[in-house]
Amino acid sequence: MRISLKNRMQSLALIATLLVSSSTLTYAEPSDYALESSYWMDYHGAVPDSMLVTNMETQGMTREKLAEVIVHAYAAASGVSVEALQAGEPFTDTQSTMIAKAYQAGLMNGSTDIMFRPDNSISRIEVIEAFEKLLIKMNINRTTTGGSTFSDYASIPSARRTTVSYLYSLGVFNNWATDQFKPNQIISYEDTITLSYRVLKAHNWIDVPVEESASNRENKDGFTVPVRLSTDLIIFEPSSINGIRVLYTGLYFGAYEDKVEKSHRQLIAIAERYGPYKYSAVKTLSKSIEDAWDSVQKEYDFSTDLYINGSTGTVSATNTSSLNYIKISKGNKLIVDFIK
């Protein structure tokens, strides 16, 4: 997992880098349904960084990008690092290592014997074909008792219908492919990330703590937060601030890291669900917490107060705004103020 052994020098270096940067950090702005998948895939390193771009909602996939995604998915499923996977390909129109790894693993073929055509756009059904090969390679039985309810099911190639029905039964297509599957539609970055995440999660190939259900959330001063019995976060409304404060120590008997992961995710999700906070601010918050957590000492290492601009994601050691920001307090506990 990515929140692991973080020494104090690394944390201090990260904070210093954030503080001296004068440019606005640019991160992905996924759709609401893709927030969970974007968070956990980034957290586990199960998606290439090049996929987390500002236009991930609309950016169409290419064959080269699919190679990157399927290689990362295969690495996560097999428990082998991306770097350790072998590479080899016969193509004359690419020098991509990821394409070579995807080809060597039998997850993608060329357009011809010697041409891969890495820049060609790729459709939903072509992505399904790559993940079908992954499932077969991992010896997954794709039979299911029910089919899908897509009104255009007949337009799905017969060779892919078993896999589409199987993935449908797992809820892989929820939110982004509903009434129609549209097999020939160019698939976006975020839909591909979401598909990959849900496949990995459904087969327990990545470890994702169970979050609170939507029914176990409440509104607290304009923020949607988990109810008290569904979280280890302490959430209250101090009269001194225009918003809420969240306190978390990270301490447990046995120091179960999945408890920490769940609490971090719940805290980040509060920021995600608050409309005025842009995703750049959410990502800055996530990265700051991740790098300050020391899983050996079981404490945080914030050497200074951090103020994150809710509109831009920029961070500083001094407050530059009276509205719409996030404050992380200095110290060895996680104290976050969400200011409206």
Phi and psi in degrees as a GROMACS rama.xvg file:
@    title "Ramachandran Plot"
@    xaxis  label "Phi"
@    yaxis  label "Psi"
@TYPE xy
-86.6424  -23.8381  ARG-2
-89.2565  92.3721  ILE-3
-140.519  -127.667  SER-4
-75.9662  106.447  LEU-5
-121.661  111.748  LYS-6
-80.4161  165.409  ASN-7
-67.9277  -30.9697  ARG-8
-66.1688  -37.8223  MET-9
-64.1235  -42.8379  GLN-10
-63.9946  -44.4935  SER-11
-63.9539  -38.924  LEU-12
-64.8973  -41.1524  ALA-13
-62.9275  -47.8292  LEU-14
-61.2734  -41.0493  ILE-15
-62.7641  -41.5727  ALA-16
-62.4637  -42.9605  THR-17
-64.4633  -39.9247  LEU-18
-71.2529  -34.993  LEU-19
-85.29  -12.8324  VAL-20
-71.7452  129.38  SER-21
-99.2584  -8.14896  SER-22
-92.4627  156.894  SER-23
-77.7506  129.757  THR-24
-72.7559  135.488  LEU-25
-113.084  121.834  THR-26
-130.264  175.825  TYR-27
-67.9246  152.289  ALA-28
-123.906  75.4177  GLU-29
-73.0058  163.683  PRO-30
-66.0415  162.312  SER-31
-55.6435  -41.6211  ASP-32
-70.4559  -17.2887  TYR-33
-97.38  0.734903  ALA-34
-63.3769  -46.063  LEU-35
-62.2008  -47.3418  GLU-36
-65.699  -40.2763  SER-37
-62.4241  -42.4225  SER-38
-62.7619  -54.5387  TYR-39
-72.5963  -33.838  TRP-40
-68.0504  -38.9635  MET-41
-66.6178  -44.0114  ASP-42
-58.6266  -42.6806  TYR-43
-88.3041  -1.40371  HIS-44
65.3106  28.8175  GLY-45
-95.8774  11.6812  ALA-46
-142.682  141.642  VAL-47
-65.7132  141.121  PRO-48
-57.3897  -28.7562  ASP-49
-65.9627  -12.5003  SER-50
-84.8158  -20.852  MET-51
-90.2477  76.9296  LEU-52
-118.305  165.644  VAL-53
-61.8891  -28.7639  THR-54
-106.744  31.2134  ASN-55
-61.2268  -23.3677  MET-56
-68.8729  -32.7373  GLU-57
-114.508  -16.1369  THR-58
-66.6324  125.169  GLN-59
-81.624  148.475  GLY-60
-76.4732  152.814  MET-61
-119.828  170.581  THR-62
-63.0432  -36.7926  ARG-63
-66.6102  -41.5027  GLU-64
-64.9214  -37.598  LYS-65
-63.5038  -37.6682  LEU-66
-59.6575  -41.8365  ALA-67
-63.5985  -44.6825  GLU-68
-65.2054  -47.0114  VAL-69
-69.8025  -30.369  ILE-70
-68.4881  -44.0785  VAL-71
-63.4987  -39.2407  HIS-72
-65.1809  -41.9342  ALA-73
-65.2792  -39.4951  TYR-74
-61.671  -44.0272  ALA-75
-66.0345  -41.0724  ALA-76
-68.2204  -37.4428  ALA-77
-91.8264  -8.99089  SER-78
73.4112  23.027  GLY-79
-114.4  143.031  VAL-80
-68.6691  152.503  SER-81
-56.2061  -41.4035  VAL-82
-62.8613  -30.2132  GLU-83
-80.959  -14.3938  ALA-84
-71.2439  139.383  LEU-85
-75.1283  153.289  GLN-86
-127.431  142.203  ALA-87
179.647  129.349  GLY-88
-155.654  158.495  GLU-89
-102.287  11.7147  PRO-90
-82.7775  143.398  PHE-91
-97.1378  -6.95653  THR-92
-111.235  16.6923  ASP-93
-156.726  150.184  THR-94
-123.311  19.8515  GLN-95
-68.713  125.84  SER-96
-65.7852  -37.1304  THR-97
-66.2976  -39.5131  MET-98
-62.4174  -41.8262  ILE-99
-62.8558  -37.4579  ALA-100
-70.9934  -41.4795  LYS-101
-63.6534  -40.6466  ALA-102
-68.1391  -45.2304  TYR-103
-62.6493  -34.7649  GLN-104
-80.8344  -6.22443  ALA-105
78.1413  22.7182  GLY-106
-94.7173  -20.8252  LEU-107
-145.673  149.083  MET-108
-112.156  170.395  ASN-109
-81.3829  167.316  GLY-110
-71.8242  -32.4933  SER-111
-136.629  -174.651  THR-112
-63.4083  -29.799  ASP-113
-123.38  -0.71415  ILE-114
-119.772  131.391  MET-115
-100.519  -31.5123  PHE-116
57.1891  65.5896  ARG-117
-63.1782  -26.3789  PRO-118
-90.456  -3.47607  ASP-119
-65.484  138.941  ASN-120
-65.1149  158.265  SER-121
-131.831  142.226  ILE-122
-96.5706  172.533  SER-123
-58.3066  -44.4004  ARG-124
-69.6051  -28.9236  ILE-125
-69.9078  -34.1816  GLU-126
-67.0149  -41.243  VAL-127
-58.9105  -40.3481  ILE-128
-61.2124  -42.0577  GLU-129
-64.7225  -42.0901  ALA-130
-73.0578  -27.3563  PHE-131
-61.806  -43.8196  GLU-132
-63.2869  -36.597  LYS-133
-64.2156  -45.9383  LEU-134
-62.0924  -42.1639  LEU-135
-64.0996  -42.196  ILE-136
-62.8829  -31.3795  LYS-137
-92.5191  11.272  MET-138
59.6039  41.1092  ASN-139
-90.8897  128.181  ILE-140
-77.2822  116.436  ASN-141
-95.6884  9.62362  ARG-142
-73.1891  146.508  THR-143
-145.98  151.429  THR-144
-76.4255  -24.8221  THR-145
-115.607  160.863  GLY-146
-100.217  -165.799  GLY-147
-97.3114  167.641  SER-148
-106.372  17.8961  THR-149
-62.6709  130.577  PHE-150
-68.9585  -20.1588  SER-151
-105.406  28.6996  ASP-152
-55.0394  -34.5508  TYR-153
-66.2899  -20.6546  ALA-154
-85.6252  -7.11928  SER-155
-78.3451  128.386  ILE-156
-52.0516  135.887  PRO-157
-57.4811  -31.5299  SER-158
-67.9748  -19.3977  ALA-159
-104.773  -6.27703  ARG-160
-64.8764  -36.5244  ARG-161
-60.8199  -43.6651  THR-162
-70.1011  -40.6327  THR-163
-60.5807  -45.4528  VAL-164
-63.322  -40.5814  SER-165
-63.3312  -48.0227  TYR-166
-66.2731  -34.104  LEU-167
-60.7994  -42.0709  TYR-168
-65.5225  -22.8826  SER-169
-87.7826  -5.15426  LEU-170
81.3741  16.5575  GLY-171
-63.0005  -31.625  VAL-172
-94.5353  2.83887  PHE-173
-54.1483  134.281  ASN-174
83.8677  -32.9407  ASN-175
-112.051  -19.2382  TRP-176
-133.004  101.937  ALA-177
-109.011  -90.5787  THR-178
-68.9988  -38.183  ASP-179
-123.674  147.654  GLN-180
-86.6685  -34.1609  PHE-181
53.2457  67.3027  LYS-182
-58.6751  -30.6203  PRO-183
-94.659  3.15427  ASN-184
-72.6281  137.393  GLN-185
-63.1724  130.778  ILE-186
-91.9156  143.675  ILE-187
-86.0968  166.507  SER-188
-56.8685  -50.3077  TYR-189
-67.982  -33.8346  GLU-190
-68.4769  -35.097  ASP-191
-69.1292  -41.9742  THR-192
-61.4613  -44.1329  ILE-193
-63.9812  -42.9853  THR-194
-60.4462  -47.3056  LEU-195
-61.3419  -44.6752  SER-196
-59.6506  -46.9352  TYR-197
-68.476  -33.9977  ARG-198
-65.6941  -46.3143  VAL-199
-64.119  -42.4152  LEU-200
-67.2464  -43.0509  LYS-201
-62.5631  -27.3118  ALA-202
-104.954  12.7862  HIS-203
58.5496  35.7517  ASN-204
-90.1152  -12.6725  TRP-205
-132.235  148.69  ILE-206
-93.4843  114.774  ASP-207
-128.114  112.105  VAL-208
-58.8087  147.508  PRO-209
-74.6778  125.413  VAL-210
-84.9669  172.09  GLU-211
-70.1842  149.143  GLU-212
-76.4561  163.253  SER-213
-60.176  -31.0344  ALA-214
-71.1053  -14.6523  SER-215
-103.29  35.1138  ASN-216
-123.201  155.888  ARG-217
-142.71  165.349  GLU-218
-94.5334  128.784  ASN-219
-130.303  103.398  LYS-220
54.1838  40.1416  ASP-221
92.8242  -5.6095  GLY-222
-108.447  137.541  PHE-223
-89.2964  117.202  THR-224
-130.215  157.581  VAL-225
-68.983  144.694  PRO-226
-68.6031  161.061  VAL-227
-56.1471  -39.7524  ARG-228
-78.0635  -3.62885  LEU-229
-109.216  11.0783  SER-230
-153.542  157.586  THR-231
-98.8256  -0.477749  ASP-232
-74.1483  145.425  LEU-233
-104.271  117.56  ILE-234
-121.199  124.279  ILE-235
-145.461  173.898  PHE-236
-120.39  87.1502  GLU-237
-65.9491  142.351  PRO-238
-69.1173  -16.4201  SER-239
-80.3923  -10.6879  SER-240
-129.384  156.295  ILE-241
-95.5506  75.3019  ASN-242
161.399  -146.541  GLY-243
-128.36  158.936  ILE-244
-120.295  137.142  ARG-245
-120.044  128.433  VAL-246
-118.631  135.846  LEU-247
-150.579  132.806  TYR-248
-95.9734  -27.7105  THR-249
78.7159  9.68406  GLY-250
-100.333  133.607  LEU-251
-146.284  153.567  TYR-252
-69.0952  118.919  PHE-253
90.5389  -14.6073  GLY-254
50.007  54.6392  ALA-255
-65.8767  119.384  TYR-256
-68.0934  -28.0576  GLU-257
-66.7021  -28.8234  ASP-258
-64.7672  -41.9767  LYS-259
-65.7637  -45.2292  VAL-260
-57.6374  -45.0851  GLU-261
-62.6842  -44.4471  LYS-262
-65.4368  -40.6606  SER-263
-61.0106  -44.2805  HIS-264
-62.8737  -42.5537  ARG-265
-62.0016  -39.0288  GLN-266
-67.2337  -44.5975  LEU-267
-63.0301  -36.9217  ILE-268
-64.9757  -29.8396  ALA-269
-60.235  -43.255  ILE-270
-67.8323  -40.594  ALA-271
-59.1361  -39.789  GLU-272
-81.5898  -7.28781  ARG-273
-92.3022  108.283  TYR-274
-49.8961  -45.1569  GLY-275
-64.7668  -18.6216  PRO-276
-82.1285  122.627  TYR-277
-76.9862  160.881  LYS-278
-66.5708  -24.6669  TYR-279
-61.6999  -37.5178  SER-280
-69.2141  -39.1825  ALA-281
-61.4293  -44.209  VAL-282
-67.9788  -37.684  LYS-283
-63.5824  -41.7628  THR-284
-60.4921  -47.6152  LEU-285
-60.0869  -47.6231  SER-286
-65.6392  -38.8473  LYS-287
-63.1304  -43.2552  SER-288
-68.0213  -44.0962  ILE-289
-57.132  -44.5372  GLU-290
-83.3883  -14.5003  ASP-291
-90.6054  -15.199  ALA-292
-79.0132  125.967  TRP-293
-109.511  105.78  ASP-294
-75.54  -10.9184  SER-295
-84.3305  -50.1589  VAL-296
-77.9448  -14.4706  GLN-297
58.5519  48.6935  LYS-298
-156.494  169.259  GLU-299
-100.569  159.394  TYR-300
-132.905  79.3848  ASP-301
-99.9496  109.445  PHE-302
-81.5491  -11.1827  SER-303
-153.857  160.769  THR-304
-64.9404  142.639  ASP-305
-121.233  131.815  LEU-306
-116.354  120.258  TYR-307
-108.709  121.008  ILE-308
-68.5868  122.681  ASN-309
-67.8826  -19.83  GLY-310
-93.8794  -27.4786  SER-311
-119.665  -22.8234  THR-312
85.2022  -2.16924  GLY-313
-70.4074  151.607  THR-314
-129.429  145.547  VAL-315
-148.222  166.985  SER-316
-86.6092  -8.86337  ALA-317
-125.672  149.533  THR-318
-77.5357  125.598  ASN-319
-111.314  4.29701  THR-320
-146.27  148.507  SER-321
-96.2343  -9.01748  SER-322
-133.417  154.069  LEU-323
53.6636  64.5623  ASN-324
-147.378  168.586  TYR-325
-122.749  132.686  ILE-326
-116.149  129.368  LYS-327
-108.398  122.998  ILE-328
-82.3756  145.685  SER-329
-59.42  142.231  LYS-330
137.011  -169.167  GLY-331
-103.383  5.18378  ASN-332
-114.088  163.915  LYS-333
-96.8729  107.232  LEU-334
-123.595  113.319  ILE-335
-122.412  126.821  VAL-336
-101.608  124.382  ASP-337
-100.254  109.687  PHE-338
-103.016  133.122  ILE-339
